[in-house]
Amino acid sequence: MSGYIGTADGRDLNTPMTQGYQVVPVAKRQRFAVNYHLLSISERPRRVRLQIWLADGRSVQTVIPVWPTADWHEREAFDLMGIAFAEHPNLQRILLDDDWEGHPLRKDYPIGGEPVRFSGEA
């Protein structure tokens, strides 16, 4: 927040000052959201956003039968966020090693990092 609204009794610490953000944002519906941004390439182009909210551990239907190029993007979302896509033909890691535990963009792994290994250690 950039500050607080001043009143005759001083600043109100419960009311943010930033214009346009006078209320607390609405809570997210679920933990994850899968978004598809679609563009019609025609004389009158139209844009559509398809948004699906998912709880942790839930899956969403793949769109590969309709948009085959979504394959890489769905695999990336699975690899980095752990979002499963039902009936995906090849849902496996694409960026991280197969033995990597967890999903790095979730940021729910233990704090402390990995132990440092120095060259020359046995």
Number of C-alpha atoms within 10 A of each C-alpha: 8 7 12 15 14 13 8 6 6 9 14 14 11 10 16 19 18 13 8 7 11 11 12 9 7 6 7 9 10 11 11 17 15 13 11 13 9 11 11 10 9 7 6 6 8 10 9 10 10 10 11 12 14 16 12 11 8 13 14 15 10 18 17 16 12 8 9 10 11 15 17 14 11 22 22 19 18 18 24 17 16 21 23 21 20 13 14 17 11 11 17 15 17 16 10 14 9 10 7 10 9 14 17 14 12 12 10 9 12 7 7 6 7 7 6 6 8 7 6 5 5 5
